[in-house]
Amino acid sequence: MQQLRQVVQAEFRRQQLTLDKEALALVVDYVAQSSSGLEPIYSLIDKIDTDNQSRITGAIVEEALQKLNNTPVGAALIRVYDCFDVPKVRFDHIRQRFYPLEEPLSIHATAQLTDVKALLGCTGQTRFLLGCISQLQDGTFYLEDMTGSLQLDLTGCQTSSGLYTENCIVIAEGELDHRGIFKAMALGMPPVESREDSLAATKACLPCTSMSSCMLHI
């Protein structure tokens, strides 16, 4: 029994979890009644709700055991998905496992896009701009949208994955300095959307008349 306690403690420590005295006794008793080796430990850890706490109490183990008892007999431990229907998952750093992602993903959920025209005069404030990178002057980059253009300072700017070229559409995070130049701290590609959504968002109803406007709908 002492050896089993050590094995249980070691497996929980691998998941960066520690058991108090009551929790350890419950887990050891549960594993001792099984003939499936270490699998009951992994099944129990999978059902434990830690609330981002590393110390496991007896009450937490009892709740996990109740969840296990309510699991249908013969429930699949391995699931096979079609490559086009693979669900989004998140990684739990405490349990060192992947779990289905139930809430929708968002990029800077609290951030709001600002028009170039509305940014003028707002110095020293972090803003997000959506626009087209262009060179209105040789060697000088600008960010253009439907309200105007703004010179860019890309010194030390970080970028997410993607191909950044002249006339490409980007989301730029940065601040407007006292010279009226937008100091970009990060560039990223905008989320993919259909042409219809782009037209609806920009309230465009006429055929494209320039390369910049065409790039918006690709």
N, C-alpha and C positions, 0 to 999 in steps of 0.2 A: 504493500500500500504506500509505503514511503517513496518507493521508486516511481509509482504512478503520480504522486503529488509533485515530484520533481519534474516529471515529463509535462504535466499540465502547466506548471508555472513557467517552464521553459517555452512552451508553445505560445502562451499568452504574452510573455516578454518579447517574443519575436514579432508580435503584433503591436508592440509598445503599450501593452496593457498589464496592469498589476491587479491581483486578487486579494481582497481582505480575507480574514480567517473564515467567515461564514460563506463567502462566495467560493473559496477554494474547496471547502467541504462539500458543497453542493455539486460542483463540477466533478470532483473526484468520484463521488457517489454515482453520478450520472454516467460517467465513462466506464466505471467498474461494472455496470450492469450490461454493457454492450460488448459484443464480440467482433466489432468492426475496426479494431485498432484505434488509430488516431482520428478517424473520420468524425466521430461524435464531437470531438473538440472543435474541429473546423466548422461543423454544422452549427454548434452553439455560438461560436465567435461570430458567425455570419448573422445570427439573429439578435445579437446583443446591441442595444441602443445606448451608446456611450454619451451622447450629447457633447461630443468633443472633450470628454473627460477620460483620463487614462486609468483612473482607479475604479475598479469594478466592485460593487457591493453585492451582498446577498440578494437584495431586492431586485437588482438589475438582472442577476442570473435567473432568479425565479420567473421574471417576466419573459426572458428568452426561452426558458424551458417550456413555458406555457405556449409560446408561439410555435415551438417545435412539435408539441403534442397536437396542435391544431393543423399541422401540415399533413395533407392527404398522403396516404400510403402509396408508395410508388411514384411520388412526384419526381419529375425529371431533374437530374442534377446537371445535365448537359443539354444545351439548346442549340439547334442548327438554324441559321438564318440565311435567307436569300441575300446575295451580295447587294441587292438594291434596297433591302429592307432592314439593314443592320441598325439597331437602335443606338442612340447617343448614350454615352456612359460617362460617369465621373469616377475619379480615383480617390478613394478614402485613404489618406496618409496614415491614419491610426491603424486601421484594419489591414492596410496594404492589399486592398481588393478593389475591383471595379463594380460599380452599381449603376442601374439604369438612371438616366437623367430625367427627372419628372418635370422640372420647371424649365421653361423656354430659355434659351441662351440670349444674351443681349450684349451689344458692344457699347460701352459707355452709356449705360441705361439712363443715367441722370444728366447726360450731356445734351445740349441743344445746339443745332447748327445756326451759325450767324452769317448773314449776308455781308459781302465786302463793304457795301455802302453803309450798313448799320455799324460796322466795326470802327469806322473812322472816328477818332477822338477817344476811343476806349483803350487807352494805353495801360500797360502793366496788368492786364486781366487775361487770364487763360480763356481762349475761345477755340471753337471747332468750326472750320470752314470747309465747304464742299465746292470744288472748282476745278478748272482746267489749268494745267501747267503750260506756260508758254514763254517765249522769248520775245518780248516787245522791243528789246534792245539786245544787240549781240552780247552774249556772255552774262546777261542779267535775266534771271527767271522771275516770272510773275504768276500770280494765281488769279484767274479770271472766273467770274460767274456772271449771271444775267444783270447784276446791278453795277458792276465795275471791275476794276483790276487793282492788284496790290503787289508791290515788289516783295519778293521772298528772300529771306536770309536762311540758307540751308546749312550753314556751318554747324557741325555737330548734330545734325538732325538724324534721328533714328527712323528706320523704315521696317514695316512688316513685310512678309513674303509677298513677292509680286514683281512684275516688270514695270519699272517707272521710266517713261519716255516723255518727250515733249508732246503736248496735246493729249495727255492721258488725264483721266478724271481721278482725283484723290480727295481724301479727307485729311486736312492738315490741323494739327493741334499746336498752338503756340500763343504768342503775345505780340501785340503791336507796340513797337518802341517809339521813343519821342521823335524819331526821324520819319515816322509814318511807314516803316518797313516791318513786315510781319516776320518775326523770328520764329521759325518752325522748329518745334521740339520733336515732333513725330509725324510721319506720313503713313497712311494706310489706304488700302483699296476699299472703296465703298461696297456695301453688300450687293450681291447680284440681284437684279430685278428685271422683269420683263419690259419690253419697249412700251407697252400700254401703261404700266405703272409709272414709268419715267415721264411719259406724256401727261398723265394725270397730275403728277406731282409738280411738274413745271408749267402746267396749264398751257402747253404748246398744242396748237391745232393746225399749224401750217407746215408744209413740207420743209425739210432741212434746207437751209440756204448757205451754210458754211460748214467747214470741217469741224469746228468746235462743237456746233450743235449736233452734228452727226455722231460724234464720239459719245454724246450723252445717251444715245439710243442703241448703242451696239450691245 
